[in-house]
């Protein structure tokens, strides 16, 4: 039996220290996107670009790096099913 915690989508949630250790290795843009998501999630890629003042392309790169490190999860937006929204796996 596993002792890890999972969110409602089945993604494994990370402890605060493990989350910070993984985040430490990522570029500054990924850290900024994670900080924005920490205070106001879930957000779409466009909303993240607006909040972080980063270009869309940089936000996409940051989200890819965060997803590769299993630090963020995504789901379809309830308001607009054409869009993905992102949240932290903490």
C-alpha positions as protocol buffer text, in pm:
chain_id: "A"
residue {
  index: 1
  type: UNK
  ca { x: 0 y: 0 z: 0 }
}
residue {
  index: 2
  type: UNK
  ca { x: 132 y: 341 z: -101 }
}
residue {
  index: 3
  type: UNK
  ca { x: 169 y: 620 z: 154 }
}
residue {
  index: 4
  type: UNK
  ca { x: 181 y: 905 z: -101 }
}
residue {
  index: 5
  type: UNK
  ca { x: -99 y: 1153 z: -136 }
}
residue {
  index: 6
  type: UNK
  ca { x: -281 y: 1209 z: -465 }
}
residue {
  index: 7
  type: UNK
  ca { x: -512 y: 1485 z: -579 }
}
residue {
  index: 8
  type: UNK
  ca { x: -851 y: 1425 z: -740 }
}
residue {
  index: 9
  type: UNK
  ca { x: -697 y: 1384 z: -1087 }
}
residue {
  index: 10
  type: UNK
  ca { x: -471 y: 1105 z: -960 }
}
residue {
  index: 11
  type: UNK
  ca { x: -152 y: 1315 z: -976 }
}
residue {
  index: 12
  type: UNK
  ca { x: 84 y: 1258 z: -688 }
}
residue {
  index: 13
  type: UNK
  ca { x: 113 y: 1554 z: -453 }
}
residue {
  index: 14
  type: UNK
  ca { x: 460 y: 1648 z: -336 }
}
residue {
  index: 15
  type: UNK
  ca { x: 576 y: 1748 z: 8 }
}
residue {
  index: 16
  type: UNK
  ca { x: 680 y: 2112 z: 45 }
}
residue {
  index: 17
  type: UNK
  ca { x: 1051 y: 2024 z: 74 }
}
residue {
  index: 18
  type: UNK
  ca { x: 1046 y: 1792 z: -229 }
}
residue {
  index: 19
  type: UNK
  ca { x: 859 y: 2055 z: -431 }
}
residue {
  index: 20
  type: UNK
  ca { x: 1118 y: 2321 z: -342 }
}
residue {
  index: 21
  type: UNK
  ca { x: 1410 y: 2086 z: -418 }
}
residue {
  index: 22
  type: UNK
  ca { x: 1274 y: 2016 z: -767 }
}
residue {
  index: 23
  type: UNK
  ca { x: 1191 y: 2382 z: -828 }
}
residue {
  index: 24
  type: UNK
  ca { x: 1542 y: 2491 z: -728 }
}
residue {
  index: 25
  type: UNK
  ca { x: 1685 y: 2318 z: -1038 }
}
residue {
  index: 26
  type: UNK
  ca { x: 1456 y: 2499 z: -1286 }
}
residue {
  index: 27
  type: UNK
  ca { x: 1510 y: 2826 z: -1475 }
}
residue {
  index: 28
  type: UNK
  ca { x: 1390 y: 3162 z: -1337 }
}
residue {
  index: 29
  type: UNK
  ca { x: 1088 y: 3172 z: -1569 }
}
residue {
  index: 30
  type: UNK
  ca { x: 960 y: 2842 z: -1426 }
}
residue {
  index: 31
  type: UNK
  ca { x: 1010 y: 2972 z: -1073 }
}
residue {
  index: 32
  type: UNK
  ca { x: 811 y: 3286 z: -1154 }
}
residue {
  index: 33
  type: UNK
  ca { x: 526 y: 3087 z: -1310 }
}
residue {
  index: 34
  type: UNK
  ca { x: 519 y: 2859 z: -1003 }
}
residue {
  index: 35
  type: UNK
  ca { x: 505 y: 3165 z: -776 }
}
residue {
  index: 36
  type: UNK
  ca { x: 210 y: 3307 z: -972 }
}
residue {
  index: 37
  type: UNK
  ca { x: 32 y: 2971 z: -951 }
}
residue {
  index: 38
  type: UNK
  ca { x: 103 y: 2958 z: -578 }
}
residue {
  index: 39
  type: UNK
  ca { x: -97 y: 3273 z: -521 }
}
residue {
  index: 40
  type: UNK
  ca { x: -370 y: 3238 z: -784 }
}
residue {
  index: 41
  type: UNK
  ca { x: -447 y: 2896 z: -936 }
}
residue {
  index: 42
  type: UNK
  ca { x: -581 y: 2745 z: -1153 }
}
residue {
  index: 43
  type: UNK
  ca { x: -481 y: 2971 z: -1443 }
}
residue {
  index: 44
  type: UNK
  ca { x: -465 y: 2933 z: -1821 }
}
residue {
  index: 45
  type: UNK
  ca { x: -147 y: 2994 z: -2017 }
}
residue {
  index: 46
  type: UNK
  ca { x: -276 y: 3336 z: -2125 }
}
residue {
  index: 47
  type: UNK
  ca { x: -365 y: 3431 z: -1768 }
}
residue {
  index: 48
  type: UNK
  ca { x: -18 y: 3322 z: -1655 }
}
residue {
  index: 49
  type: UNK
  ca { x: 140 y: 3540 z: -1923 }
}
residue {
  index: 50
  type: UNK
  ca { x: -70 y: 3838 z: -1809 }
}
residue {
  index: 51
  type: UNK
  ca { x: 5 y: 3786 z: -1440 }
}
residue {
  index: 52
  type: UNK
  ca { x: 378 y: 3714 z: -1479 }
}
residue {
  index: 53
  type: UNK
  ca { x: 440 y: 3972 z: -1755 }
}
residue {
  index: 54
  type: UNK
  ca { x: 628 y: 3702 z: -1947 }
}
residue {
  index: 55
  type: UNK
  ca { x: 580 y: 3637 z: -2320 }
}
residue {
  index: 56
  type: UNK
  ca { x: 345 y: 3349 z: -2411 }
}
residue {
  index: 57
  type: UNK
  ca { x: 634 y: 3147 z: -2551 }
}
residue {
  index: 58
  type: UNK
  ca { x: 833 y: 3181 z: -2227 }
}
residue {
  index: 59
  type: UNK
  ca { x: 529 y: 3078 z: -2021 }
}
residue {
  index: 60
  type: UNK
  ca { x: 484 y: 2769 z: -2242 }
}
residue {
  index: 61
  type: UNK
  ca { x: 853 y: 2680 z: -2192 }
}
residue {
  index: 62
  type: UNK
  ca { x: 821 y: 2730 z: -1815 }
}
residue {
  index: 63
  type: UNK
  ca { x: 505 y: 2516 z: -1800 }
}
residue {
  index: 64
  type: UNK
  ca { x: 678 y: 2239 z: -1997 }
}
residue {
  index: 65
  type: UNK
  ca { x: 971 y: 2241 z: -1755 }
}
residue {
  index: 66
  type: UNK
  ca { x: 735 y: 2241 z: -1453 }
}
residue {
  index: 67
  type: UNK
  ca { x: 532 y: 1954 z: -1603 }
}
residue {
  index: 68
  type: UNK
  ca { x: 850 y: 1754 z: -1676 }
}
residue {
  index: 69
  type: UNK
  ca { x: 944 y: 1792 z: -1307 }
}
residue {
  index: 70
  type: UNK
  ca { x: 588 y: 1692 z: -1202 }
}
residue {
  index: 71
  type: UNK
  ca { x: 543 y: 2024 z: -1023 }
}
residue {
  index: 72
  type: UNK
  ca { x: 227 y: 2132 z: -1206 }
}
residue {
  index: 73
  type: UNK
  ca { x: -82 y: 1956 z: -1326 }
}
residue {
  index: 74
  type: UNK
  ca { x: -340 y: 2060 z: -1580 }
}
residue {
  index: 75
  type: UNK
  ca { x: -703 y: 2002 z: -1661 }
}
residue {
  index: 76
  type: UNK
  ca { x: -959 y: 2148 z: -1899 }
}
residue {
  index: 77
  type: UNK
  ca { x: -1119 y: 2471 z: -1785 }
}
residue {
  index: 78
  type: UNK
  ca { x: -1475 y: 2448 z: -1656 }
}
residue {
  index: 79
  type: UNK
  ca { x: -1545 y: 2792 z: -1807 }
}
residue {
  index: 80
  type: UNK
  ca { x: -1397 y: 2720 z: -2151 }
}
residue {
  index: 81
  type: UNK
  ca { x: -1334 y: 2356 z: -2237 }
}
residue {
  index: 82
  type: UNK
  ca { x: -1100 y: 2461 z: -2519 }
}
residue {
  index: 83
  type: UNK
  ca { x: -844 y: 2583 z: -2265 }
}
residue {
  index: 84
  type: UNK
  ca { x: -619 y: 2405 z: -2019 }
}
residue {
  index: 85
  type: UNK
  ca { x: -569 y: 2547 z: -1672 }
}
residue {
  index: 86
  type: UNK
  ca { x: -266 y: 2478 z: -1456 }
}
residue {
  index: 87
  type: UNK
  ca { x: -218 y: 2426 z: -1083 }
}
residue {
  index: 88
  type: UNK
  ca { x: 67 y: 2326 z: -850 }
}
residue {
  index: 89
  type: UNK
  ca { x: 113 y: 1967 z: -732 }
}
residue {
  index: 90
  type: UNK
  ca { x: 162 y: 2057 z: -366 }
}
